Amino acid sequence: MKFEEEAKNLVPKKFHKWIHVFEKKQSKRMLTKKMWNYAIETKKEFMPRKGKMYSLLREERRDM
């Protein structure tokens, strides 16, 4: 339980109920496949464009 005690010191109290999710045993567990897991198929000639996803406000850019 050393991990849990250490985590509780680092994590805000309102998130303590989810600390168990980050234990080593839980992190080794694989998610089960679901029918909605799918790949996005693209055309062979598709080339991703480089560019901004969205504009930032002046205040948001300043904080970067």
N, CA, C and O atoms as a Maestro MAE file, in Angstrom:
{
 s_m_m2io_version
 :::
 2.0.0
}

f_m_ct {
 s_m_title
 :::
 protein
 m_atom[256] {
  # First column is atom index #
  i_m_mmod_type
  r_m_x_coord
  r_m_y_coord
  r_m_z_coord
  i_m_residue_number
  s_m_chain_name
  s_m_pdb_residue_name
  s_m_pdb_atom_name
  i_m_atomic_number
  :::
  1 25 0.807 -1.199 0.000 1 A "MET " " N  " 7
  2 3 0.000 0.000 0.000 1 A "MET " " CA " 6
  3 2 0.850 1.262 0.000 1 A "MET " " C  " 6
  4 15 0.328 2.370 0.129 1 A "MET " " O  " 8
  5 25 2.155 1.092 -0.145 2 A "LYS " " N  " 7
  6 3 3.044 2.250 -0.162 2 A "LYS " " CA " 6
  7 2 2.688 3.176 -1.325 2 A "LYS " " C  " 6
  8 15 2.685 4.399 -1.180 2 A "LYS " " O  " 8
  9 25 2.388 2.578 -2.475 3 A "PHE " " N  " 7
  10 3 2.016 3.369 -3.652 3 A "PHE " " CA " 6
  11 2 0.811 4.245 -3.358 3 A "PHE " " C  " 6
  12 15 0.806 5.436 -3.670 3 A "PHE " " O  " 8
  13 25 -0.207 3.653 -2.758 4 A "GLU " " N  " 7
  14 3 -1.445 4.390 -2.489 4 A "GLU " " CA " 6
  15 2 -1.206 5.555 -1.526 4 A "GLU " " C  " 6
  16 15 -1.752 6.641 -1.722 4 A "GLU " " O  " 8
  17 25 -0.408 5.341 -0.503 5 A "GLU " " N  " 7
  18 3 -0.104 6.414 0.449 5 A "GLU " " CA " 6
  19 2 0.668 7.543 -0.230 5 A "GLU " " C  " 6
  20 15 0.382 8.721 -0.018 5 A "GLU " " O  " 8
  21 25 1.645 7.167 -1.046 6 A "GLU " " N  " 7
  22 3 2.441 8.162 -1.757 6 A "GLU " " CA " 6
  23 2 1.586 8.936 -2.757 6 A "GLU " " C  " 6
  24 15 1.714 10.154 -2.886 6 A "GLU " " O  " 8
  25 25 0.713 8.217 -3.461 7 A "ALA " " N  " 7
  26 3 -0.166 8.856 -4.434 7 A "ALA " " CA " 6
  27 2 -1.125 9.830 -3.761 7 A "ALA " " C  " 6
  28 15 -1.393 10.906 -4.296 7 A "ALA " " O  " 8
  29 25 -1.640 9.463 -2.598 8 A "LYS " " N  " 7
  30 3 -2.571 10.347 -1.899 8 A "LYS " " CA " 6
  31 2 -1.902 11.655 -1.473 8 A "LYS " " C  " 6
  32 15 -2.571 12.681 -1.349 8 A "LYS " " O  " 8
  33 25 -0.601 11.623 -1.253 9 A "ASN " " N  " 7
  34 3 0.125 12.848 -0.921 9 A "ASN " " CA " 6
  35 2 0.284 13.758 -2.138 9 A "ASN " " C  " 6
  36 15 0.369 14.978 -1.998 9 A "ASN " " O  " 8
  37 25 0.323 13.165 -3.325 10 A "LEU " " N  " 7
  38 3 0.563 13.926 -4.550 10 A "LEU " " CA " 6
  39 2 -0.721 14.367 -5.259 10 A "LEU " " C  " 6
  40 15 -0.742 15.393 -5.938 10 A "LEU " " O  " 8
  41 25 -1.773 13.593 -5.097 11 A "VAL " " N  " 7
  42 3 -3.014 13.814 -5.845 11 A "VAL " " CA " 6
  43 2 -4.031 14.560 -4.982 11 A "VAL " " C  " 6
  44 15 -4.168 14.265 -3.795 11 A "VAL " " O  " 8
  45 25 -4.746 15.527 -5.570 12 A "PRO " " N  " 7
  46 3 -5.789 16.219 -4.801 12 A "PRO " " CA " 6
  47 2 -6.839 15.239 -4.267 12 A "PRO " " C  " 6
  48 15 -7.136 14.230 -4.906 12 A "PRO " " O  " 8
  49 25 -7.384 15.539 -3.119 13 A "LYS " " N  " 7
  50 3 -8.307 14.638 -2.415 13 A "LYS " " CA " 6
  51 2 -9.512 14.228 -3.259 13 A "LYS " " C  " 6
  52 15 -9.988 13.098 -3.148 13 A "LYS " " O  " 8
  53 25 -10.008 15.134 -4.099 14 A "LYS " " N  " 7
  54 3 -11.209 14.805 -4.882 14 A "LYS " " CA " 6
  55 2 -10.965 13.684 -5.899 14 A "LYS " " C  " 6
  56 15 -11.920 13.122 -6.435 14 A "LYS " " O  " 8
  57 25 -9.696 13.353 -6.169 15 A "PHE " " N  " 7
  58 3 -9.375 12.286 -7.115 15 A "PHE " " CA " 6
  59 2 -8.934 10.994 -6.438 15 A "PHE " " C  " 6
  60 15 -8.573 10.043 -7.131 15 A "PHE " " O  " 8
  61 25 -8.951 10.928 -5.138 16 A "HIS " " N  " 7
  62 3 -8.464 9.740 -4.417 16 A "HIS " " CA " 6
  63 2 -9.231 8.467 -4.754 16 A "HIS " " C  " 6
  64 15 -8.664 7.376 -4.694 16 A "HIS " " O  " 8
  65 25 -10.502 8.585 -5.104 17 A "LYS " " N  " 7
  66 3 -11.266 7.356 -5.390 17 A "LYS " " CA " 6
  67 2 -10.800 6.659 -6.672 17 A "LYS " " C  " 6
  68 15 -11.181 5.514 -6.916 17 A "LYS " " O  " 8
  69 25 -9.983 7.325 -7.494 18 A "TRP " " N  " 7
  70 3 -9.497 6.721 -8.736 18 A "TRP " " CA " 6
  71 2 -8.028 6.319 -8.669 18 A "TRP " " C  " 6
  72 15 -7.476 5.880 -9.678 18 A "TRP " " O  " 8
  73 25 -7.390 6.451 -7.538 19 A "ILE " " N  " 7
  74 3 -5.962 6.132 -7.422 19 A "ILE " " CA " 6
  75 2 -5.677 4.676 -7.788 19 A "ILE " " C  " 6
  76 15 -4.643 4.391 -8.391 19 A "ILE " " O  " 8
  77 25 -6.553 3.767 -7.444 20 A "HIS " " N  " 7
  78 3 -6.325 2.341 -7.719 20 A "HIS " " CA " 6
  79 2 -6.136 2.057 -9.211 20 A "HIS " " C  " 6
  80 15 -5.502 1.064 -9.568 20 A "HIS " " O  " 8
  81 25 -6.666 2.899 -10.077 21 A "VAL " " N  " 7
  82 3 -6.560 2.703 -11.522 21 A "VAL " " CA " 6
  83 2 -5.109 2.786 -11.988 21 A "VAL " " C  " 6
  84 15 -4.755 2.193 -13.007 21 A "VAL " " O  " 8
  85 25 -4.268 3.513 -11.257 22 A "PHE " " N  " 7
  86 3 -2.896 3.728 -11.672 22 A "PHE " " CA " 6
  87 2 -1.894 2.778 -11.032 22 A "PHE " " C  " 6
  88 15 -0.688 2.955 -11.204 22 A "PHE " " O  " 8
  89 25 -2.361 1.782 -10.305 23 A "GLU " " N  " 7
  90 3 -1.472 0.784 -9.729 23 A "GLU " " CA " 6
  91 2 -0.856 -0.053 -10.839 23 A "GLU " " C  " 6
  92 15 -1.433 -0.186 -11.918 23 A "GLU " " O  " 8
  93 25 0.303 -0.610 -10.576 24 A "LYS " " N  " 7
  94 3 1.043 -1.392 -11.570 24 A "LYS " " CA " 6
  95 2 0.187 -2.538 -12.125 24 A "LYS " " C  " 6
  96 15 0.175 -2.769 -13.334 24 A "LYS " " O  " 8
  97 25 -0.521 -3.250 -11.257 25 A "LYS " " N  " 7
  98 3 -1.348 -4.379 -11.695 25 A "LYS " " CA " 6
  99 2 -2.410 -3.922 -12.685 25 A "LYS " " C  " 6
  100 15 -2.645 -4.591 -13.691 25 A "LYS " " O  " 8
  101 25 -3.049 -2.800 -12.415 26 A "GLN " " N  " 7
  102 3 -4.087 -2.280 -13.307 26 A "GLN " " CA " 6
  103 2 -3.503 -1.821 -14.642 26 A "GLN " " C  " 6
  104 15 -4.136 -1.977 -15.686 26 A "GLN " " O  " 8
  105 25 -2.296 -1.254 -14.607 27 A "SER " " N  " 7
  106 3 -1.697 -0.738 -15.839 27 A "SER " " CA " 6
  107 2 -1.279 -1.857 -16.788 27 A "SER " " C  " 6
  108 15 -1.140 -1.615 -17.987 27 A "SER " " O  " 8
  109 25 -1.077 -3.062 -16.291 28 A "LYS " " N  " 7
  110 3 -0.691 -4.199 -17.126 28 A "LYS " " CA " 6
  111 2 -1.894 -4.826 -17.837 28 A "LYS " " C  " 6
  112 15 -1.724 -5.567 -18.806 28 A "LYS " " O  " 8
  113 25 -3.086 -4.536 -17.369 29 A "ARG " " N  " 7
  114 3 -4.308 -5.122 -17.912 29 A "ARG " " CA " 6
  115 2 -4.639 -4.513 -19.272 29 A "ARG " " C  " 6
  116 15 -4.634 -3.291 -19.423 29 A "ARG " " O  " 8
  117 25 -4.923 -5.341 -20.241 30 A "MET " " N  " 7
  118 3 -5.295 -4.866 -21.568 30 A "MET " " CA " 6
  119 2 -6.805 -4.658 -21.643 30 A "MET " " C  " 6
  120 15 -7.585 -5.397 -21.042 30 A "MET " " O  " 8
  121 25 -7.188 -3.651 -22.384 31 A "LEU " " N  " 7
  122 3 -8.608 -3.414 -22.608 31 A "LEU " " CA " 6
  123 2 -9.151 -4.472 -23.552 31 A "LEU " " C  " 6
  124 15 -8.431 -4.976 -24.414 31 A "LEU " " O  " 8
  125 25 -10.407 -4.803 -23.388 32 A "THR " " N  " 7
  126 3 -11.016 -5.779 -24.284 32 A "THR " " CA " 6
  127 2 -11.410 -5.097 -25.587 32 A "THR " " C  " 6
  128 15 -11.730 -3.909 -25.613 32 A "THR " " O  " 8
  129 25 -11.381 -5.868 -26.660 33 A "LYS " " N  " 7
  130 3 -11.774 -5.317 -27.960 33 A "LYS " " CA " 6
  131 2 -13.273 -5.100 -27.975 33 A "LYS " " C  " 6
  132 15 -14.041 -5.894 -27.431 33 A "LYS " " O  " 8
  133 25 -13.669 -4.029 -28.598 34 A "LYS " " N  " 7
  134 3 -15.090 -3.706 -28.740 34 A "LYS " " CA " 6
  135 2 -15.430 -3.608 -30.215 34 A "LYS " " C  " 6
  136 15 -14.549 -3.395 -31.048 34 A "LYS " " O  " 8
  137 25 -16.696 -3.760 -30.536 35 A "MET " " N  " 7
  138 3 -17.099 -3.701 -31.935 35 A "MET " " CA " 6
  139 2 -16.904 -2.315 -32.537 35 A "MET " " C  " 6
  140 15 -16.835 -2.184 -33.759 35 A "MET " " O  " 8
  141 25 -16.814 -1.279 -31.706 36 A "TRP " " N  " 7
  142 3 -16.646 0.072 -32.242 36 A "TRP " " CA " 6
  143 2 -15.184 0.472 -32.373 36 A "TRP " " C  " 6
  144 15 -14.902 1.598 -32.785 36 A "TRP " " O  " 8
  145 25 -14.239 -0.412 -32.036 37 A "ASN " " N  " 7
  146 3 -12.821 -0.135 -32.283 37 A "ASN " " CA " 6
  147 2 -12.578 -0.321 -33.773 37 A "ASN " " C  " 6
  148 15 -12.818 -1.401 -34.311 37 A "ASN " " O  " 8
  149 25 -12.110 0.709 -34.433 38 A "TYR " " N  " 7
  150 3 -11.896 0.603 -35.869 38 A "TYR " " CA " 6
  151 2 -10.783 1.557 -36.298 38 A "TYR " " C  " 6
  152 15 -10.431 2.492 -35.579 38 A "TYR " " O  " 8
  153 25 -10.254 1.303 -37.456 39 A "ALA " " N  " 7
  154 3 -9.225 2.161 -38.032 39 A "ALA " " CA " 6
  155 2 -9.893 3.102 -39.023 39 A "ALA " " C  " 6
  156 15 -10.928 2.770 -39.600 39 A "ALA " " O  " 8
  157 25 -9.312 4.255 -39.217 40 A "ILE " " N  " 7
  158 3 -9.817 5.188 -40.218 40 A "ILE " " CA " 6
  159 2 -9.014 4.950 -41.489 40 A "ILE " " C  " 6
  160 15 -7.806 5.185 -41.527 40 A "ILE " " O  " 8
  161 25 -9.680 4.494 -42.500 41 A "GLU " " N  " 7
  162 3 -9.021 4.203 -43.764 41 A "GLU " " CA " 6
  163 2 -8.876 5.491 -44.566 41 A "GLU " " C  " 6
  164 15 -9.814 6.282 -44.662 41 A "GLU " " O  " 8
  165 25 -7.703 5.694 -45.136 42 A "THR " " N  " 7
  166 3 -7.467 6.871 -45.974 42 A "THR " " CA " 6
  167 2 -7.084 6.413 -47.367 42 A "THR " " C  " 6
  168 15 -6.658 5.277 -47.574 42 A "THR " " O  " 8
  169 25 -7.246 7.324 -48.322 43 A "LYS " " N  " 7
  170 3 -6.852 7.023 -49.696 43 A "LYS " " CA " 6
  171 2 -5.332 7.052 -49.781 43 A "LYS " " C  " 6
  172 15 -4.680 7.751 -49.006 43 A "LYS " " O  " 8
  173 25 -4.762 6.295 -50.723 44 A "LYS " " N  " 7
  174 3 -3.306 6.210 -50.863 44 A "LYS " " CA " 6
  175 2 -2.686 7.566 -51.150 44 A "LYS " " C  " 6
  176 15 -1.564 7.833 -50.721 44 A "LYS " " O  " 8
  177 25 -3.389 8.417 -51.860 45 A "GLU " " N  " 7
  178 3 -2.830 9.721 -52.224 45 A "GLU " " CA " 6
  179 2 -2.995 10.776 -51.121 45 A "GLU " " C  " 6
  180 15 -2.557 11.915 -51.280 45 A "GLU " " O  " 8
  181 25 -3.616 10.401 -50.024 46 A "PHE " " N  " 7
  182 3 -3.820 11.352 -48.929 46 A "PHE " " CA " 6
  183 2 -2.491 11.766 -48.302 46 A "PHE " " C  " 6
  184 15 -1.662 10.920 -47.966 46 A "PHE " " O  " 8
  185 25 -2.300 13.070 -48.150 47 A "MET " " N  " 7
  186 3 -1.121 13.623 -47.492 47 A "MET " " CA " 6
  187 2 -1.614 14.583 -46.410 47 A "MET " " C  " 6
  188 15 -2.268 15.574 -46.734 47 A "MET " " O  " 8
  189 25 -1.325 14.322 -45.157 48 A "PRO " " N  " 7
  190 3 -1.787 15.236 -44.114 48 A "PRO " " CA " 6
  191 2 -1.140 16.607 -44.273 48 A "PRO " " C  " 6
  192 15 0.035 16.716 -44.623 48 A "PRO " " O  " 8
  193 25 -1.917 17.639 -44.013 49 A "ARG " " N  " 7
  194 3 -1.405 19.007 -44.115 49 A "ARG " " CA " 6
  195 2 -0.896 19.476 -42.766 49 A "ARG " " C  " 6
  196 15 -1.414 19.102 -41.714 49 A "ARG " " O  " 8
  197 25 0.108 20.286 -42.828 50 A "LYS " " N  " 7
  198 3 0.660 20.869 -41.621 50 A "LYS " " CA " 6
  199 2 -0.060 22.197 -41.391 50 A "LYS " " C  " 6
  200 15 -0.195 23.001 -42.314 50 A "LYS " " O  " 8
  201 25 -0.511 22.421 -40.188 51 A "GLY " " N  " 7
  202 3 -1.183 23.682 -39.912 51 A "GLY " " CA " 6
  203 2 -1.794 23.686 -38.530 51 A "GLY " " C  " 6
  204 15 -1.771 22.685 -37.815 51 A "GLY " " O  " 8
  205 25 -2.339 24.828 -38.172 52 A "LYS " " N  " 7
  206 3 -2.969 24.972 -36.868 52 A "LYS " " CA " 6
  207 2 -4.288 24.212 -36.844 52 A "LYS " " C  " 6
  208 15 -5.023 24.173 -37.831 52 A "LYS " " O  " 8
  209 25 -4.565 23.618 -35.710 53 A "MET " " N  " 7
  210 3 -5.842 22.939 -35.544 53 A "MET " " CA " 6
  211 2 -6.927 23.948 -35.203 53 A "MET " " C  " 6
  212 15 -8.070 23.810 -35.636 53 A "MET " " O  " 8
  213 25 -6.573 24.943 -34.439 54 A "TYR " " N  " 7
  214 3 -7.504 25.995 -34.050 54 A "TYR " " CA " 6
  215 2 -6.708 27.206 -33.594 54 A "TYR " " C  " 6
  216 15 -5.545 27.082 -33.212 54 A "TYR " " O  " 8
  217 25 -7.314 28.346 -33.633 55 A "SER " " N  " 7
  218 3 -6.635 29.571 -33.231 55 A "SER " " CA " 6
  219 2 -6.670 29.719 -31.723 55 A "SER " " C  " 6
  220 15 -7.656 29.373 -31.072 55 A "SER " " O  " 8
  221 25 -5.583 30.237 -31.177 56 A "LEU " " N  " 7
  222 3 -5.514 30.498 -29.748 56 A "LEU " " CA " 6
  223 2 -5.749 31.984 -29.497 56 A "LEU " " C  " 6
  224 15 -5.414 32.826 -30.330 56 A "LEU " " O  " 8
  225 25 -6.319 32.287 -28.362 57 A "LEU " " N  " 7
  226 3 -6.469 33.668 -27.953 57 A "LEU " " CA " 6
  227 2 -5.097 34.233 -27.600 57 A "LEU " " C  " 6
  228 15 -4.181 33.476 -27.282 57 A "LEU " " O  " 8
  229 25 -4.949 35.531 -27.651 58 A "ARG " " N  " 7
  230 3 -3.674 36.177 -27.338 58 A "ARG " " CA " 6
  231 2 -3.177 35.751 -25.951 58 A "ARG " " C  " 6
  232 15 -1.987 35.493 -25.771 58 A "ARG " " O  " 8
  233 25 -4.083 35.678 -24.977 59 A "GLU " " N  " 7
  234 3 -3.703 35.282 -23.617 59 A "GLU " " CA " 6
  235 2 -3.180 33.845 -23.583 59 A "GLU " " C  " 6
  236 15 -2.239 33.536 -22.852 59 A "GLU " " O  " 8
  237 25 -3.796 32.976 -24.378 60 A "GLU " " N  " 7
  238 3 -3.372 31.578 -24.409 60 A "GLU " " CA " 6
  239 2 -1.999 31.435 -25.064 60 A "GLU " " C  " 6
  240 15 -1.185 30.626 -24.619 60 A "GLU " " O  " 8
  241 25 -1.733 32.213 -26.117 61 A "ARG " " N  " 7
  242 3 -0.418 32.169 -26.770 61 A "ARG " " CA " 6
  243 2 0.665 32.695 -25.843 61 A "ARG " " C  " 6
  244 15 1.787 32.188 -25.834 61 A "ARG " " O  " 8
  245 25 0.327 33.710 -25.066 62 A "ARG " " N  " 7
  246 3 1.298 34.318 -24.158 62 A "ARG " " CA " 6
  247 2 1.743 33.314 -23.103 62 A "ARG " " C  " 6
  248 15 2.901 33.329 -22.684 62 A "ARG " " O  " 8
  249 25 0.839 32.444 -22.671 63 A "ASP " " N  " 7
  250 3 1.136 31.475 -21.610 63 A "ASP " " CA " 6
  251 2 1.982 30.308 -22.099 63 A "ASP " " C  " 6
  252 15 2.444 29.506 -21.288 63 A "ASP " " O  " 8
  253 25 2.190 30.199 -23.385 64 A "MET " " N  " 7
  254 3 2.947 29.059 -23.918 64 A "MET " " CA " 6
  255 2 4.420 29.257 -23.776 64 A "MET " " C  " 6
  256 15 5.200 28.393 -24.174 64 A "MET " " O  " 8
  :::
 }
 m_bond[255] {
  # First column is bond index #
  i_m_from
  i_m_to
  i_m_order
  :::
  1 1 2 1
  2 2 3 1
  3 3 4 2
  4 3 5 1
  5 5 6 1
  6 6 7 1
  7 7 8 2
  8 7 9 1
  9 9 10 1
  10 10 11 1
  11 11 12 2
  12 11 13 1
  13 13 14 1
  14 14 15 1
  15 15 16 2
  16 15 17 1
  17 17 18 1
  18 18 19 1
  19 19 20 2
  20 19 21 1
  21 21 22 1
  22 22 23 1
  23 23 24 2
  24 23 25 1
  25 25 26 1
  26 26 27 1
  27 27 28 2
  28 27 29 1
  29 29 30 1
  30 30 31 1
  31 31 32 2
  32 31 33 1
  33 33 34 1
  34 34 35 1
  35 35 36 2
  36 35 37 1
  37 37 38 1
  38 38 39 1
  39 39 40 2
  40 39 41 1
  41 41 42 1
  42 42 43 1
  43 43 44 2
  44 43 45 1
  45 45 46 1
  46 46 47 1
  47 47 48 2
  48 47 49 1
  49 49 50 1
  50 50 51 1
  51 51 52 2
  52 51 53 1
  53 53 54 1
  54 54 55 1
  55 55 56 2
  56 55 57 1
  57 57 58 1
  58 58 59 1
  59 59 60 2
  60 59 61 1
  61 61 62 1
  62 62 63 1
  63 63 64 2
  64 63 65 1
  65 65 66 1
  66 66 67 1
  67 67 68 2
  68 67 69 1
  69 69 70 1
  70 70 71 1
  71 71 72 2
  72 71 73 1
  73 73 74 1
  74 74 75 1
  75 75 76 2
  76 75 77 1
  77 77 78 1
  78 78 79 1
  79 79 80 2
  80 79 81 1
  81 81 82 1
  82 82 83 1
  83 83 84 2
  84 83 85 1
  85 85 86 1
  86 86 87 1
  87 87 88 2
  88 87 89 1
  89 89 90 1
  90 90 91 1
  91 91 92 2
  92 91 93 1
  93 93 94 1
  94 94 95 1
  95 95 96 2
  96 95 97 1
  97 97 98 1
  98 98 99 1
  99 99 100 2
  100 99 101 1
  101 101 102 1
  102 102 103 1
  103 103 104 2
  104 103 105 1
  105 105 106 1
  106 106 107 1
  107 107 108 2
  108 107 109 1
  109 109 110 1
  110 110 111 1
  111 111 112 2
  112 111 113 1
  113 113 114 1
  114 114 115 1
  115 115 116 2
  116 115 117 1
  117 117 118 1
  118 118 119 1
  119 119 120 2
  120 119 121 1
  121 121 122 1
  122 122 123 1
  123 123 124 2
  124 123 125 1
  125 125 126 1
  126 126 127 1
  127 127 128 2
  128 127 129 1
  129 129 130 1
  130 130 131 1
  131 131 132 2
  132 131 133 1
  133 133 134 1
  134 134 135 1
  135 135 136 2
  136 135 137 1
  137 137 138 1
  138 138 139 1
  139 139 140 2
  140 139 141 1
  141 141 142 1
  142 142 143 1
  143 143 144 2
  144 143 145 1
  145 145 146 1
  146 146 147 1
  147 147 148 2
  148 147 149 1
  149 149 150 1
  150 150 151 1
  151 151 152 2
  152 151 153 1
  153 153 154 1
  154 154 155 1
  155 155 156 2
  156 155 157 1
  157 157 158 1
  158 158 159 1
  159 159 160 2
  160 159 161 1
  161 161 162 1
  162 162 163 1
  163 163 164 2
  164 163 165 1
  165 165 166 1
  166 166 167 1
  167 167 168 2
  168 167 169 1
  169 169 170 1
  170 170 171 1
  171 171 172 2
  172 171 173 1
  173 173 174 1
  174 174 175 1
  175 175 176 2
  176 175 177 1
  177 177 178 1
  178 178 179 1
  179 179 180 2
  180 179 181 1
  181 181 182 1
  182 182 183 1
  183 183 184 2
  184 183 185 1
  185 185 186 1
  186 186 187 1
  187 187 188 2
  188 187 189 1
  189 189 190 1
  190 190 191 1
  191 191 192 2
  192 191 193 1
  193 193 194 1
  194 194 195 1
  195 195 196 2
  196 195 197 1
  197 197 198 1
  198 198 199 1
  199 199 200 2
  200 199 201 1
  201 201 202 1
  202 202 203 1
  203 203 204 2
  204 203 205 1
  205 205 206 1
  206 206 207 1
  207 207 208 2
  208 207 209 1
  209 209 210 1
  210 210 211 1
  211 211 212 2
  212 211 213 1
  213 213 214 1
  214 214 215 1
  215 215 216 2
  216 215 217 1
  217 217 218 1
  218 218 219 1
  219 219 220 2
  220 219 221 1
  221 221 222 1
  222 222 223 1
  223 223 224 2
  224 223 225 1
  225 225 226 1
  226 226 227 1
  227 227 228 2
  228 227 229 1
  229 229 230 1
  230 230 231 1
  231 231 232 2
  232 231 233 1
  233 233 234 1
  234 234 235 1
  235 235 236 2
  236 235 237 1
  237 237 238 1
  238 238 239 1
  239 239 240 2
  240 239 241 1
  241 241 242 1
  242 242 243 1
  243 243 244 2
  244 243 245 1
  245 245 246 1
  246 246 247 1
  247 247 248 2
  248 247 249 1
  249 249 250 1
  250 250 251 1
  251 251 252 2
  252 251 253 1
  253 253 254 1
  254 254 255 1
  255 255 256 2
  :::
 }
}
